[in-house]
Amino acid sequence: MAWQLQQAKQQFSEVVRRALEDGPQVVTRHGRQVVVVVSAAEFETSRSDSAKDFKQFLRSAPDLGRVRLARDRRRARRVAL
């Protein structure tokens, strides 16, 4: 559900309750999404997913050793400046 900022301020307890029971709650200001209220457990889960070690991330990439890249040897086009 999307909550307007004024409504979310007035009913903050309800926003928190719904975040715990129903999932993330979006808060809008002037029709634009500005924040999302989530449970602490969901926040920690998403935080630990994105906190992977950078080396581990690179090692999990597909093997690019078999990719053949060829450079175009034609002359570059002339550009008038």
Secondary structure by P-SEA (a helix, b strand, c coil): ccccaaaaaacaaaaaaaaacccbbbbbccccccbbbbcaaaaaaaaaaacccaaaaaaaccccccbbbbccccccccccc
